[in-house]
Amino acid sequence: MHIKNTTHKLIILAACLLMSCYVTHAQGDLSTIKAQVALGVNNPSKNGFVAGFEGKLVNFPTVNLGLQYMFKPLLGAKLNYGFSRISNSSNSQDFKLNYTRINLQLVYDASRILKQSRRVGTFLHLGPGLSTVKPLGDFASNDLSFFNAMGGIELHYGILDNITLYMDTSYIVGFQDDFNPPESGFGAFNGNLLTVSFGVSLSLSGCYYCNN
């Protein structure tokens, strides 16, 4: 699909730019690059399903992987990949699907404004991306891709100078037309998704707290 190929090329280019920024500025005291991994659950919006194929209220797992670069003390960018499994509710026909997304987001460090402890951090993130839905089993042909916008908040607690444990709450808005005909939505999903995950963030460039 043209939309998928074009977006993947743009995301690969963005990743290269992030890495080049890191190589250029890694010696600066204010430069911080972090790798993140988190595991959690997801809640799909009801209007993302066709009648008879509703998903569960809470689904497991959701996996988030991220690479974040702070190019200013309070502002940065993050390239983020997410995977979520969604299954049918108890009163729906049986189905399972894989929901994946790639997002490039701006990151804002609100910790200093909130005047938190040096071991506690709050980060806001927002940006566009691409979602891909792949139904499993009998409905595999109903796969689709669409653009999204993602926003969320991360709460961090430092256990070492370069390692934090964090909770991320994010909401992904999908930009996709209604299923037409309805049969094209059997076992699929084209709505919004709420995710809550817990993970580890590792600073790869210097001391995470040295500039706080």
ZADO-1210 file (C-alpha; in nm, 4 decimals, padded with zeros to 6 digits):
<atoms>
<atom x="00.0000" y="00.0000" z="00.0000" code="MET" pos="1"/>
<atom x="00.1385" y="00.3397" z="-00.1034" code="HIS" pos="2"/>
<atom x="00.0490" y="00.5126" z="00.2244" code="ILE" pos="3"/>
<atom x="00.2369" y="00.2507" z="00.4237" code="LYS" pos="4"/>
<atom x="00.5534" y="00.2553" z="00.2095" code="ASN" pos="5"/>
<atom x="00.5745" y="00.6350" z="00.2059" code="THR" pos="6"/>
<atom x="00.5262" y="00.6664" z="00.5813" code="THR" pos="7"/>
<atom x="00.7835" y="00.3967" z="00.6564" code="HIS" pos="8"/>
<atom x="01.0399" y="00.5830" z="00.4434" code="LYS" pos="9"/>
<atom x="00.9687" y="00.9059" z="00.6309" code="LEU" pos="10"/>
<atom x="01.0047" y="00.7327" z="00.9676" code="ILE" pos="11"/>
<atom x="01.3348" y="00.5705" z="00.8656" code="ILE" pos="12"/>
<atom x="01.4602" y="00.9137" z="00.7570" code="LEU" pos="13"/>
<atom x="01.3499" y="01.0625" z="01.0900" code="ALA" pos="14"/>
<atom x="01.5359" y="00.7890" z="01.2786" code="ALA" pos="15"/>
<atom x="01.8520" y="00.8644" z="01.0819" code="CYS" pos="16"/>
<atom x="01.8167" y="01.2344" z="01.1654" code="LEU" pos="17"/>
<atom x="01.7743" y="01.1563" z="01.5342" code="LEU" pos="18"/>
<atom x="02.0849" y="00.9397" z="01.5348" code="MET" pos="19"/>
<atom x="02.2869" y="01.2006" z="01.3454" code="SER" pos="20"/>
<atom x="02.1840" y="01.4614" z="01.6032" code="CYS" pos="21"/>
<atom x="02.3022" y="01.2284" z="01.8771" code="TYR" pos="22"/>
<atom x="02.6387" y="01.1666" z="01.7118" code="VAL" pos="23"/>
<atom x="02.6882" y="01.5403" z="01.6580" code="THR" pos="24"/>
<atom x="02.5850" y="01.6561" z="02.0062" code="HIS" pos="25"/>
<atom x="02.6457" y="01.3559" z="02.2323" code="ALA" pos="26"/>
<atom x="02.9325" y="01.5370" z="02.4076" code="GLN" pos="27"/>
<atom x="02.7051" y="01.8216" z="02.5216" code="GLY" pos="28"/>
<atom x="02.5934" y="01.8177" z="02.8844" code="ASP" pos="29"/>
<atom x="02.2313" y="01.8845" z="02.7892" code="LEU" pos="30"/>
<atom x="02.2115" y="01.6082" z="02.5281" code="SER" pos="31"/>
<atom x="02.0286" y="01.2958" z="02.6439" code="THR" pos="32"/>
<atom x="01.9279" y="00.9919" z="02.4452" code="ILE" pos="33"/>
<atom x="01.7141" y="00.7196" z="02.6008" code="LYS" pos="34"/>
<atom x="01.5973" y="00.3725" z="02.5069" code="ALA" pos="35"/>
<atom x="01.2595" y="00.2652" z="02.6457" code="GLN" pos="36"/>
<atom x="01.0656" y="-00.0587" z="02.6725" code="VAL" pos="37"/>
<atom x="00.7255" y="-00.1056" z="02.8400" code="ALA" pos="38"/>
<atom x="00.4513" y="-00.3660" z="02.8779" code="LEU" pos="39"/>
<atom x="00.0851" y="-00.3041" z="02.9548" code="GLY" pos="40"/>
<atom x="-00.2789" y="-00.3233" z="02.8509" code="VAL" pos="41"/>
<atom x="-00.5079" y="-00.1496" z="02.6023" code="ASN" pos="42"/>
<atom x="-00.8694" y="-00.0351" z="02.5774" code="ASN" pos="43"/>
<atom x="-01.0131" y="-00.0028" z="02.2218" code="PRO" pos="44"/>
<atom x="-01.2985" y="00.2391" z="02.1485" code="SER" pos="45"/>
<atom x="-01.6360" y="00.0727" z="02.0883" code="LYS" pos="46"/>
<atom x="-01.6997" y="00.2615" z="01.7657" code="ASN" pos="47"/>
<atom x="-01.3962" y="00.1008" z="01.6046" code="GLY" pos="48"/>
<atom x="-01.5782" y="-00.2314" z="01.5550" code="PHE" pos="49"/>
<atom x="-01.8664" y="-00.3426" z="01.3359" code="VAL" pos="50"/>
<atom x="-02.1752" y="-00.4924" z="01.5012" code="ALA" pos="51"/>
<atom x="-02.1181" y="-00.8444" z="01.6283" code="GLY" pos="52"/>
<atom x="-01.7390" y="-00.8117" z="01.6479" code="PHE" pos="53"/>
<atom x="-01.6849" y="-00.6025" z="01.9608" code="GLU" pos="54"/>
<atom x="-01.3553" y="-00.6208" z="02.1459" code="GLY" pos="55"/>
<atom x="-01.2857" y="-00.6760" z="02.5151" code="LYS" pos="56"/>
<atom x="-01.2800" y="-00.3727" z="02.7421" code="LEU" pos="57"/>
<atom x="-00.9219" y="-00.4469" z="02.8523" code="VAL" pos="58"/>
<atom x="-00.6754" y="-00.6425" z="02.6372" code="ASN" pos="59"/>
<atom x="-00.3252" y="-00.7786" z="02.7007" code="PHE" pos="60"/>
<atom x="-00.0550" y="-00.7296" z="02.5890" code="PRO" pos="61"/>
<atom x="00.0525" y="-00.3886" z="02.4725" code="THR" pos="62"/>
<atom x="00.4260" y="-00.3503" z="02.4059" code="VAL" pos="63"/>
<atom x="00.5990" y="-00.0140" z="02.3556" code="ASN" pos="64"/>
<atom x="00.9552" y="00.0407" z="02.2310" code="LEU" pos="65"/>
<atom x="01.1027" y="00.3882" z="02.2014" code="GLY" pos="66"/>
<atom x="01.4163" y="00.5861" z="02.1211" code="LEU" pos="67"/>
<atom x="01.4113" y="00.9398" z="02.2618" code="GLN" pos="68"/>
<atom x="01.6509" y="01.2313" z="02.2067" code="TYR" pos="69"/>
<atom x="01.6338" y="01.5569" z="02.4052" code="MET" pos="70"/>
<atom x="01.7861" y="01.8221" z="02.1789" code="PHE" pos="71"/>
<atom x="01.7053" y="02.0991" z="02.4305" code="LYS" pos="72"/>
<atom x="01.6766" y="02.0895" z="02.8113" code="PRO" pos="73"/>
<atom x="01.2968" y="02.0700" z="02.7970" code="LEU" pos="74"/>
<atom x="01.2249" y="01.9621" z="02.4386" code="LEU" pos="75"/>
<atom x="01.3011" y="01.6495" z="02.2410" code="GLY" pos="76"/>
<atom x="01.1738" y="01.3919" z="01.9949" code="ALA" pos="77"/>
<atom x="01.0855" y="01.0253" z="02.0207" code="LYS" pos="78"/>
<atom x="01.0536" y="00.7484" z="01.7644" code="LEU" pos="79"/>
<atom x="00.8127" y="00.4924" z="01.9080" code="ASN" pos="80"/>
<atom x="00.6827" y="00.1494" z="01.8052" code="TYR" pos="81"/>
<atom x="00.3791" y="-00.0121" z="01.9655" code="GLY" pos="82"/>
<atom x="00.2141" y="-00.3532" z="01.9429" code="PHE" pos="83"/>
<atom x="-00.1273" y="-00.4400" z="02.0907" code="SER" pos="84"/>
<atom x="-00.3357" y="-00.7573" z="02.0796" code="ARG" pos="85"/>
<atom x="-00.7157" y="-00.7135" z="02.0786" code="ILE" pos="86"/>
<atom x="-00.9589" y="-01.0028" z="02.1321" code="SER" pos="87"/>
<atom x="-01.3361" y="-01.0416" z="02.1189" code="ASN" pos="88"/>
<atom x="-01.5637" y="-00.9701" z="02.4130" code="SER" pos="89"/>
<atom x="-01.7666" y="-01.2507" z="02.5699" code="SER" pos="90"/>
<atom x="-02.0849" y="-01.1638" z="02.3759" code="ASN" pos="91"/>
<atom x="-01.9121" y="-01.1225" z="02.0381" code="SER" pos="92"/>
<atom x="-01.8075" y="-01.3569" z="01.7608" code="GLN" pos="93"/>
<atom x="-01.4597" y="-01.4994" z="01.8112" code="ASP" pos="94"/>
<atom x="-01.1715" y="-01.3007" z="01.6649" code="PHE" pos="95"/>
<atom x="-00.8240" y="-01.1732" z="01.7422" code="LYS" pos="96"/>
<atom x="-00.6209" y="-00.9004" z="01.5778" code="LEU" pos="97"/>
<atom x="-00.2785" y="-00.7410" z="01.5970" code="ASN" pos="98"/>
<atom x="-00.2655" y="-00.3607" z="01.6149" code="TYR" pos="99"/>
<atom x="00.0754" y="-00.2072" z="01.5442" code="THR" pos="100"/>
<atom x="00.1796" y="00.1553" z="01.5135" code="ARG" pos="101"/>
<atom x="00.4846" y="00.3721" z="01.4522" code="ILE" pos="102"/>
<atom x="00.4887" y="00.7320" z="01.5775" code="ASN" pos="103"/>
<atom x="00.7306" y="01.0232" z="01.5665" code="LEU" pos="104"/>
<atom x="00.6545" y="01.2548" z="01.8581" code="GLN" pos="105"/>
<atom x="00.7662" y="01.5740" z="02.0230" code="LEU" pos="106"/>
<atom x="00.8568" y="01.5301" z="02.3901" code="VAL" pos="107"/>
<atom x="00.8290" y="01.7981" z="02.6579" code="TYR" pos="108"/>
<atom x="00.9928" y="01.7644" z="02.9996" code="ASP" pos="109"/>
<atom x="00.7476" y="01.9151" z="03.2494" code="ALA" pos="110"/>
<atom x="00.9514" y="01.8123" z="03.5544" code="SER" pos="111"/>
<atom x="01.1087" y="02.1514" z="03.6171" code="ARG" pos="112"/>
<atom x="00.7807" y="02.3380" z="03.5835" code="ILE" pos="113"/>
<atom x="00.6179" y="02.0999" z="03.8319" code="LEU" pos="114"/>
<atom x="00.9258" y="02.1345" z="04.0597" code="LYS" pos="115"/>
<atom x="00.9409" y="01.7653" z="04.1340" code="GLN" pos="116"/>
<atom x="01.2059" y="01.5671" z="04.3164" code="SER" pos="117"/>
<atom x="01.5273" y="01.5011" z="04.1232" code="ARG" pos="118"/>
<atom x="01.4261" y="01.1335" z="04.1180" code="ARG" pos="119"/>
<atom x="01.0796" y="01.2011" z="03.9731" code="VAL" pos="120"/>
<atom x="01.0077" y="01.3134" z="03.6179" code="GLY" pos="121"/>
<atom x="00.7022" y="01.3963" z="03.4063" code="THR" pos="122"/>
<atom x="00.7146" y="01.3950" z="03.0259" code="PHE" pos="123"/>
<atom x="00.4434" y="01.4853" z="02.7743" code="LEU" pos="124"/>
<atom x="00.4547" y="01.3452" z="02.4200" code="HIS" pos="125"/>
<atom x="00.2516" y="01.4112" z="02.1054" code="LEU" pos="126"/>
<atom x="00.2890" y="01.3302" z="01.7372" code="GLY" pos="127"/>
<atom x="00.1634" y="01.1642" z="01.4174" code="PRO" pos="128"/>
<atom x="00.2093" y="00.8090" z="01.2999" code="GLY" pos="129"/>
<atom x="00.0805" y="00.5102" z="01.1087" code="LEU" pos="130"/>
<atom x="-00.1383" y="00.2301" z="01.2459" code="SER" pos="131"/>
<atom x="-00.1676" y="-00.1162" z="01.0889" code="THR" pos="132"/>
<atom x="-00.4413" y="-00.3637" z="01.1819" code="VAL" pos="133"/>
<atom x="-00.3975" y="-00.7315" z="01.0970" code="LYS" pos="134"/>
<atom x="-00.6914" y="-00.9631" z="01.1800" code="PRO" pos="135"/>
<atom x="-00.6001" y="-01.3247" z="01.2496" code="LEU" pos="136"/>
<atom x="-00.7666" y="-01.6464" z="01.1412" code="GLY" pos="137"/>
<atom x="-01.0679" y="-01.6392" z="00.9082" code="ASP" pos="138"/>
<atom x="-01.0635" y="-01.2585" z="00.8697" code="PHE" pos="139"/>
<atom x="-00.7004" y="-01.2089" z="00.7710" code="ALA" pos="140"/>
<atom x="-00.7967" y="-01.0437" z="00.4421" code="SER" pos="141"/>
<atom x="-00.9568" y="-00.7492" z="00.6297" code="ASN" pos="142"/>
<atom x="-00.6224" y="-00.5878" z="00.7128" code="ASP" pos="143"/>
<atom x="-00.5861" y="-00.2104" z="00.6842" code="LEU" pos="144"/>
<atom x="-00.3529" y="00.0828" z="00.7530" code="SER" pos="145"/>
<atom x="-00.4363" y="00.4397" z="00.8481" code="PHE" pos="146"/>
<atom x="-00.2780" y="00.7543" z="00.9891" code="PHE" pos="147"/>
<atom x="-00.2995" y="00.8320" z="01.3596" code="ASN" pos="148"/>
<atom x="-00.2161" y="01.0988" z="01.6167" code="ALA" pos="149"/>
<atom x="-00.0849" y="00.9965" z="01.9566" code="MET" pos="150"/>
<atom x="-00.0568" y="01.1884" z="02.2827" code="GLY" pos="151"/>
<atom x="00.0325" y="01.0844" z="02.6335" code="GLY" pos="152"/>
<atom x="00.2080" y="01.1395" z="02.9642" code="ILE" pos="153"/>
<atom x="00.4967" y="00.9503" z="03.1238" code="GLU" pos="154"/>
<atom x="00.5680" y="00.9447" z="03.4979" code="LEU" pos="155"/>
<atom x="00.9266" y="00.8431" z="03.5820" code="HIS" pos="156"/>
<atom x="01.1004" y="00.7384" z="03.9025" code="TYR" pos="157"/>
<atom x="01.4779" y="00.7032" z="03.9042" code="GLY" pos="158"/>
<atom x="01.6330" y="00.3962" z="04.0594" code="ILE" pos="159"/>
<atom x="01.9847" y="00.4759" z="03.9321" code="LEU" pos="160"/>
<atom x="02.1391" y="00.7847" z="03.7727" code="ASP" pos="161"/>
<atom x="02.0771" y="00.6463" z="03.4236" code="ASN" pos="162"/>
<atom x="01.7761" y="00.4152" z="03.4767" code="ILE" pos="163"/>
<atom x="01.4159" y="00.5035" z="03.5548" code="THR" pos="164"/>
<atom x="01.1000" y="00.3021" z="03.5996" code="LEU" pos="165"/>
<atom x="00.8019" y="00.4682" z="03.4358" code="TYR" pos="166"/>
<atom x="00.4297" y="00.4494" z="03.3651" code="MET" pos="167"/>
<atom x="00.2953" y="00.5706" z="03.0327" code="ASP" pos="168"/>
<atom x="-00.0680" y="00.6548" z="02.9580" code="THR" pos="169"/>
<atom x="-00.1367" y="00.7275" z="02.5905" code="SER" pos="170"/>
<atom x="-00.4323" y="00.7814" z="02.3605" code="TYR" pos="171"/>
<atom x="-00.4073" y="00.7031" z="01.9883" code="ILE" pos="172"/>
<atom x="-00.6648" y="00.8626" z="01.7563" code="VAL" pos="173"/>
<atom x="-00.7174" y="00.6772" z="01.4282" code="GLY" pos="174"/>
<atom x="-00.8026" y="00.8626" z="01.1064" code="PHE" pos="175"/>
<atom x="-00.9952" y="00.6037" z="00.9067" code="GLN" pos="176"/>
<atom x="-01.3345" y="00.5979" z="00.7334" code="ASP" pos="177"/>
<atom x="-01.6129" y="00.3673" z="00.8509" code="ASP" pos="178"/>
<atom x="-01.6096" y="00.0119" z="00.7182" code="PHE" pos="179"/>
<atom x="-01.7935" y="-00.0014" z="00.3866" code="ASN" pos="180"/>
<atom x="-01.9261" y="-00.2604" z="00.3296" code="PRO" pos="181"/>
<atom x="-01.9564" y="-00.3735" z="00.6959" code="PRO" pos="182"/>
<atom x="-01.8166" y="-00.7153" z="00.5979" code="GLU" pos="183"/>
<atom x="-01.4763" y="-00.5497" z="00.5461" code="SER" pos="184"/>
<atom x="-01.4685" y="-00.4838" z="00.9215" code="GLY" pos="185"/>
<atom x="-01.5300" y="-00.8398" z="01.0385" code="PHE" pos="186"/>
<atom x="-01.2539" y="-00.9173" z="01.2901" code="GLY" pos="187"/>
<atom x="-01.0924" y="-00.5746" z="01.2323" code="ALA" pos="188"/>
<atom x="-01.0665" y="-00.2403" z="01.4132" code="PHE" pos="189"/>
<atom x="-01.0375" y="00.1215" z="01.2942" code="ASN" pos="190"/>
<atom x="-01.1005" y="00.3282" z="01.6073" code="GLY" pos="191"/>
<atom x="-00.9098" y="00.4967" z="01.8888" code="ASN" pos="192"/>
<atom x="-00.6967" y="00.3139" z="02.1433" code="LEU" pos="193"/>
<atom x="-00.6083" y="00.3886" z="02.5061" code="LEU" pos="194"/>
<atom x="-00.2936" y="00.2218" z="02.6414" code="THR" pos="195"/>
<atom x="-00.1434" y="00.2013" z="02.9894" code="VAL" pos="196"/>
<atom x="00.2018" y="00.0466" z="03.0232" code="SER" pos="197"/>
<atom x="00.4885" y="00.0128" z="03.2713" code="PHE" pos="198"/>
<atom x="00.8509" y="-00.0048" z="03.1714" code="GLY" pos="199"/>
<atom x="01.2169" y="00.0892" z="03.1979" code="VAL" pos="200"/>
<atom x="01.3934" y="00.3913" z="03.0482" code="SER" pos="201"/>
<atom x="01.7719" y="00.3747" z="03.0044" code="LEU" pos="202"/>
<atom x="01.9815" y="00.6856" z="02.9437" code="SER" pos="203"/>
<atom x="02.2487" y="00.6150" z="02.6808" code="LEU" pos="204"/>
<atom x="02.4269" y="00.9520" z="02.6938" code="SER" pos="205"/>
<atom x="02.5557" y="01.0697" z="03.0264" code="GLY" pos="206"/>
<atom x="02.3914" y="01.1105" z="03.3600" code="CYS" pos="207"/>
<atom x="02.0120" y="01.1367" z="03.3495" code="TYR" pos="208"/>
<atom x="01.9935" y="01.3687" z="03.6499" code="TYR" pos="209"/>
<atom x="02.3167" y="01.5691" z="03.6187" code="CYS" pos="210"/>
<atom x="02.1423" y="01.8762" z="03.4761" code="ASN" pos="211"/>
<atom x="01.8417" y="01.8789" z="03.7102" code="ASN" pos="212"/>
</atoms>
